[in-house]
């Protein structure tokens, strides 16, 4: 097997074996602590522009099956693992991880001490890096990595959002229609919404009046990649959320939580290394829930004074904001993913809470 390298902006060079697509890519190096769910993670649009490190040492052991995709492509720029399974045990008869990465033109690197690498990222923060899996020499890439502009300078939301309005007929209730402002939504969110309501999916830059005219009873603002304060997002999605806030119920998930905070006058900040994985504990209404998360930004609790928003959920590990609600308006958010995909389903009841909120607002 061919050799490959991971080069970090601090000069660290890690050597391993390449698999997947033969290419060299640049990106922000981040890590996920999930023990499984690698397929859902790779296809999550929130990972756009990032080189993903998996902390669990064995990846690919149950193969890849299209039923678990969270979008129609792999969004990570590269994958780094300790060991990948070449001969998976797959009850669905799908593909290997190597085949999946090749099909999506994404390079992979194995044989890396990923837990040691994660200690470095936790200590010094997420870094820019180059994944070299096409025979290139690592020394040729360090200057290029250091010159690389931050991934978040790009309007990543514009790359992953829907390009047109799409309607989905719900499987149960026909009396509620929910709008989904798509900033890079996962299929798991679409699935859980459409199992309860009729759904209208809107591109992230849809004006508020167009959403109102569509006759929806409320809007869920989805997850997505990048910096929520990017000018292209602030001038479209954030403005839309602000204009909708007094007109209908709103629920923000992950990136959507940050947009709600910004729209109502709050602030956000970039975290040192973020939360990515299926095992983040969140305290909410006197209980602790284990949640699935994928974000590198968070709501600044101190910025919410005077906005009408209050923090009602916090991360047990580090005390960061995991959910906010409005004192007077039917608005709430979660920084985590109640649909999981992958991860625990402990908080799926929040979709029903949003449904009750929309129904109550119609009275």
TIMAR-839738 format. One line per 5 residues: number of its first residue (from 1); their letters; for each residue x, y, z of C-alpha. Coordinates in Angstrom, 2 decimals, m for minus. Layout:
NUM	A	X:Y:Z ~ ... .
% end
This chain:
1	XXXXX	0.00:0.00:0.00 ~ 1.26:3.49:m0.87 ~ 2.53:5.83:1.80 ~ 0.64:8.96:2.71 ~ 1.15:11.94:5.00 .
6	XXXXX	m0.71:14.41:7.17 ~ 1.06:17.78:7.45 ~ m0.13:20.24:10.10 ~ 0.47:23.98:10.09 ~ 2.72:23.70:13.17 .
11	XXXXX	5.16:21.59:11.14 ~ 4.05:18.17:12.40 ~ 4.31:15.42:9.75 ~ 2.56:12.08:10.31 ~ 3.21:9.15:7.99 .
16	XXXXX	0.77:6.34:7.28 ~ m0.78:4.29:4.50 ~ m3.09:5.89:1.98 ~ m6.44:4.41:0.95 ~ m9.48:5.73:m0.83 .
21	XXXXX	m8.93:8.24:m3.63 ~ m5.36:9.17:m4.59 ~ m5.18:12.93:m4.12 ~ m3.76:15.69:m1.94 ~ m6.13:18.10:m0.19 .
26	XXXXX	m6.02:21.03:2.21 ~ m8.52:21.60:5.02 ~ m9.19:22.27:8.68 ~ m8.20:19.22:10.75 ~ m10.91:18.29:13.28 .
31	XXXXX	m11.85:15.14:15.18 ~ m14.95:13.11:16.01 ~ m15.29:10.94:19.11 ~ m18.03:8.68:17.73 ~ m17.45:4.93:17.94 .
36	XXXXX	m19.58:4.31:14.85 ~ m21.62:6.33:12.38 ~ m18.65:7.10:10.14 ~ m20.83:7.03:7.03 ~ m23.33:9.53:8.41 .
41	XXXXX	m20.43:11.69:9.60 ~ m18.66:11.70:6.23 ~ m21.86:12.68:4.41 ~ m22.89:15.39:6.91 ~ m22.73:18.77:5.10 .
46	XXXXX	m21.53:20.40:8.33 ~ m18.12:18.79:7.71 ~ m17.66:20.69:4.46 ~ m14.01:21.72:3.98 ~ m12.61:19.67:6.87 .
51	XXXXX	m10.15:16.79:7.22 ~ m11.75:14.42:9.70 ~ m9.85:12.41:12.32 ~ m11.73:9.51:13.95 ~ m10.69:8.78:17.55 .
56	XXXXX	m12.14:5.26:17.61 ~ m9.30:3.00:16.38 ~ m11.20:0.72:13.96 ~ m13.24:2.32:11.18 ~ m15.10:0.68:8.32 .
61	XXXXX	m15.85:m2.64:10.00 ~ m19.52:m2.70:8.95 ~ m19.06:m1.28:5.46 ~ m21.12:1.43:3.79 ~ m24.79:1.36:2.85 .
66	XXXXX	m26.66:4.10:1.00 ~ m29.58:4.05:3.44 ~ m27.45:5.87:6.03 ~ m26.19:8.74:3.86 ~ m27.00:12.20:5.23 .
71	XXXXX	m26.59:13.83:1.82 ~ m25.76:12.78:m1.73 ~ m21.99:13.05:m1.33 ~ m19.04:12.98:1.08 ~ m18.38:16.50:2.36 .
76	XXXXX	m15.16:15.94:4.29 ~ m12.02:16.68:2.29 ~ m10.17:13.74:3.79 ~ m10.31:11.01:6.44 ~ m7.63:9.99:8.97 .
81	XXXXX	m7.96:6.74:10.96 ~ m5.88:4.40:13.11 ~ m7.00:1.33:11.17 ~ m9.58:0.82:8.46 ~ m11.25:m2.52:7.88 .
86	XXXXX	m10.56:m3.93:4.42 ~ m13.05:m6.80:4.72 ~ m16.13:m5.55:6.60 ~ m18.98:m7.62:7.97 ~ m21.91:m6.00:6.19 .
91	XXXXX	m25.39:m7.46:6.55 ~ m26.65:m5.03:3.90 ~ m24.25:m6.15:1.19 ~ m22.89:m2.66:0.63 ~ m19.43:m1.34:m0.18 .
96	XXXXX	m16.17:m1.06:1.70 ~ m15.04:2.26:3.14 ~ m12.18:2.27:0.63 ~ m14.61:1.89:m2.28 ~ m16.88:4.59:m0.85 .
101	XXXXX	m14.05:7.11:m0.60 ~ m12.84:6.27:m4.10 ~ m16.31:6.82:m5.53 ~ m16.50:10.21:m3.82 ~ m12.93:11.22:m4.73 .
106	XXXXX	m11.88:11.59:m1.09 ~ m8.43:10.48:0.17 ~ m7.91:8.52:3.37 ~ m4.91:7.87:5.61 ~ m4.56:4.93:8.02 .
111	XXXXX	m1.88:3.81:10.45 ~ m1.96:7.10:12.37 ~ m1.99:7.27:16.17 ~ m5.25:9.21:16.09 ~ m5.64:9.51:19.84 .
116	XXXXX	m2.22:11.14:20.14 ~ m3.18:13.43:17.26 ~ m6.41:14.35:19.03 ~ m4.48:15.27:22.19 ~ m2.52:17.74:20.05 .
121	XXXXX	m5.71:19.21:18.60 ~ m7.32:19.46:22.03 ~ m4.20:21.18:23.37 ~ m3.54:23.63:20.55 ~ m6.91:23.80:18.80 .
126	XXXXX	m8.11:22.84:15.34 ~ m5.40:23.38:12.73 ~ m5.02:23.76:9.02 ~ m3.47:20.73:7.37 ~ m2.67:18.86:4.17 .
131	XXXXX	m3.54:15.23:3.52 ~ m1.10:13.86:0.92 ~ m2.17:10.58:m0.64 ~ m0.97:10.88:m4.24 ~ 2.76:10.30:m3.88 .
136	XXXXX	3.64:13.91:m3.06 ~ 6.41:14.85:m0.63 ~ 5.29:16.38:2.68 ~ 7.97:19.06:2.61 ~ 6.34:20.60:m0.44 .
141	XXXXX	3.10:21.35:1.40 ~ 3.98:23.09:4.67 ~ 4.20:26.58:3.18 ~ 1.01:25.96:1.23 ~ m0.79:24.90:4.41 .
146	XXXXX	0.36:27.99:6.27 ~ m0.72:30.27:3.42 ~ m4.11:28.63:3.14 ~ m6.91:31.03:4.15 ~ m9.25:29.75:6.86 .
151	XXXXX	m11.85:27.37:5.46 ~ m14.53:29.54:7.04 ~ m13.62:32.47:4.78 ~ m15.62:30.60:2.13 ~ m19.41:30.71:2.03 .
156	XXXXX	m19.73:26.99:2.73 ~ m23.47:27.26:3.36 ~ m23.95:28.46:m0.21 ~ m22.19:25.31:m1.43 ~ m24.42:22.85:0.42 .
161	XXXXX	m27.85:24.50:0.65 ~ m30.74:23.51:m1.61 ~ m30.92:25.51:m4.83 ~ m34.71:25.55:m5.10 ~ m37.83:25.13:m2.99 .
166	XXXXX	m38.91:21.53:m2.46 ~ m42.11:20.13:m0.91 ~ m42.38:16.78:0.88 ~ m45.71:15.24:1.85 ~ m45.75:14.16:5.48 .
171	XXXXX	m46.51:10.62:6.60 ~ m48.81:11.48:9.51 ~ m50.30:14.84:10.38 ~ m51.75:16.86:7.54 ~ m52.75:19.85:9.64 .
176	XXXXX	m49.23:21.27:10.09 ~ m46.70:22.35:7.49 ~ m43.18:23.13:8.64 ~ m40.64:25.14:6.71 ~ m37.02:23.98:6.72 .
181	XXXXX	m34.44:26.71:6.09 ~ m31.70:24.60:4.56 ~ m28.21:25.71:5.58 ~ m26.84:22.23:4.90 ~ m29.47:20.01:6.45 .
186	XXXXX	m28.94:16.34:7.17 ~ m31.35:13.80:5.74 ~ m32.08:12.69:9.29 ~ m33.74:16.04:9.99 ~ m35.81:15.81:6.82 .
191	XXXXX	m36.80:12.26:7.77 ~ m37.92:13.15:11.28 ~ m39.85:16.22:10.13 ~ m41.61:14.43:7.26 ~ m42.58:11.57:9.58 .
196	XXXXX	m44.67:14.14:11.48 ~ m45.56:17.05:9.19 ~ m45.70:18.27:5.63 ~ m42.36:19.91:4.87 ~ m41.30:22.77:2.60 .
201	XXXXX	m37.52:23.05:2.16 ~ m36.17:26.52:1.39 ~ m32.69:27.59:0.23 ~ m30.78:29.43:2.95 ~ m31.08:32.79:1.17 .
206	XXXXX	m34.88:32.72:0.82 ~ m36.47:36.04:1.90 ~ m38.76:35.93:4.92 ~ m41.83:37.05:2.98 ~ m41.47:34.17:0.52 .
211	XXXXX	m41.50:31.75:3.45 ~ m44.57:33.42:4.95 ~ m46.32:33.32:1.57 ~ m45.69:29.57:1.37 ~ m48.15:29.09:4.24 .
216	XXXXX	m45.90:27.26:6.69 ~ m46.79:27.13:10.38 ~ m43.23:27.47:11.63 ~ m39.63:27.21:10.48 ~ m36.81:24.91:11.53 .
221	XXXXX	m33.38:26.41:10.82 ~ m30.99:23.58:10.02 ~ m27.41:22.66:10.72 ~ m24.69:23.74:8.32 ~ m20.95:24.33:7.87 .
226	XXXXX	m18.68:27.26:8.52 ~ m18.84:30.56:10.36 ~ m22.39:31.79:11.12 ~ m21.15:35.39:10.89 ~ m19.97:35.02:7.29 .
231	XXXXX	m21.28:38.08:5.39 ~ m23.21:35.95:2.90 ~ m25.05:34.26:5.78 ~ m25.61:37.41:7.84 ~ m27.16:39.23:4.87 .
236	XXXXX	m29.55:36.39:4.01 ~ m30.33:33.63:6.50 ~ m29.75:35.70:9.63 ~ m31.88:38.53:8.26 ~ m34.62:36.07:7.33 .
241	XXXXX	m34.64:34.51:10.80 ~ m34.83:37.94:12.40 ~ m37.80:38.95:10.27 ~ m39.60:35.67:10.97 ~ m39.00:35.75:14.73 .
246	XXXXX	m42.12:37.79:15.50 ~ m44.31:36.06:12.92 ~ m44.13:32.31:13.59 ~ m42.54:29.63:15.81 ~ m38.85:28.92:15.17 .
251	XXXXX	m36.59:26.01:16.10 ~ m32.85:26.18:15.39 ~ m30.63:23.10:15.31 ~ m26.82:23.38:15.58 ~ m25.82:26.10:13.06 .
256	XXXXX	m29.46:27.13:13.20 ~ m29.15:27.78:16.94 ~ m26.31:30.20:16.24 ~ m28.33:31.96:13.54 ~ m31.23:32.50:15.94 .
261	XXXXX	m28.89:34.04:18.50 ~ m27.34:36.34:15.89 ~ m30.72:37.32:14.43 ~ m31.99:38.48:17.82 ~ m28.89:40.44:18.76 .
266	XXXXX	m26.65:37.83:20.38 ~ m23.17:36.68:19.44 ~ m21.17:33.56:18.66 ~ m17.52:32.52:18.90 ~ m15.22:29.89:17.44 .
271	XXXXX	m14.46:27.07:19.88 ~ m10.95:25.73:20.43 ~ m11.75:22.31:18.96 ~ m15.53:22.04:18.95 ~ m17.90:19.21:19.77 .
276	XXXXX	m18.07:16.37:17.26 ~ m19.37:12.93:18.17 ~ m22.31:10.96:19.56 ~ m21.60:11.21:23.27 ~ m21.97:14.82:24.43 .
281	XXXXX	m23.91:15.14:27.74 ~ m26.40:18.01:27.94 ~ m28.34:19.16:31.01 ~ m31.90:20.19:30.21 ~ m34.79:20.69:32.64 .
286	XXXXX	m33.13:18.73:35.44 ~ m32.11:15.76:33.30 ~ m28.96:14.83:31.40 ~ m29.28:13.65:27.81 ~ m26.56:12.09:25.68 .
291	XXXXX	m26.53:13.89:22.35 ~ m25.03:13.85:18.89 ~ m23.12:17.00:17.94 ~ m21.02:18.49:15.16 ~ m20.06:22.13:15.56 .
296	XXXXX	m17.01:24.36:15.87 ~ m18.90:27.51:16.91 ~ m21.11:28.22:19.91 ~ m23.49:30.87:21.22 ~ m21.90:33.36:23.60 .
301	XXXXX	m24.03:33.28:26.77 ~ m22.87:36.73:27.89 ~ m24.08:38.25:24.62 ~ m27.73:37.39:25.23 ~ m28.52:40.14:27.75 .
306	XXXXX	m31.30:42.31:26.38 ~ m32.15:39.96:23.50 ~ m35.06:38.18:25.17 ~ m33.13:34.92:24.84 ~ m32.10:32.82:27.84 .
311	XXXXX	m29.85:29.79:28.13 ~ m31.83:26.73:29.19 ~ m29.42:23.92:28.22 ~ m25.70:23.54:28.95 ~ m22.96:21.04:28.16 .
316	XXXXX	m22.07:19.02:31.25 ~ m18.42:18.70:30.20 ~ m17.49:22.32:29.55 ~ m20.52:24.47:30.42 ~ m21.01:25.80:26.88 .
321	XXXXX	m24.45:26.78:25.61 ~ m26.45:23.84:24.24 ~ m29.85:25.46:23.93 ~ m31.63:28.78:24.21 ~ m35.25:29.90:24.27 .
326	XXXXX	m37.07:33.20:24.05 ~ m38.84:34.50:27.14 ~ m41.94:35.62:25.27 ~ m41.88:34.29:21.70 ~ m42.30:30.67:20.52 .
331	XXXXX	m38.60:30.24:19.74 ~ m36.13:27.65:21.01 ~ m32.91:26.03:19.83 ~ m30.57:23.11:20.44 ~ m26.87:23.09:19.62 .
336	XXXXX	m27.11:19.29:19.33 ~ m28.96:17.07:16.85 ~ m32.19:15.48:18.19 ~ m32.47:13.41:15.00 ~ m29.05:11.85:15.83 .
341	XXXXX	m27.96:10.22:12.55 ~ m25.70:8.93:13.99 ~ m26.18:8.75:17.74 ~ m28.77:8.42:20.49 ~ m32.45:9.24:19.99 .
346	XXXXX	m32.97:10.57:23.53 ~ m34.18:14.00:22.41 ~ m36.40:13.25:19.41 ~ m39.32:14.47:21.52 ~ m38.18:17.99:20.64 .
351	XXXXX	m39.71:17.63:17.17 ~ m43.04:16.93:18.85 ~ m42.49:19.92:21.13 ~ m42.02:22.07:18.04 ~ m45.17:20.57:16.52 .
356	XXXXX	m47.19:21.50:19.61 ~ m45.70:24.99:19.49 ~ m46.76:25.43:15.85 ~ m50.24:24.11:16.54 ~ m50.63:26.40:19.54 .
361	XXX	m49.58:29.44:17.52 ~ m52.46:28.85:15.09 ~ m55.15:29.28:17.74 .
% end
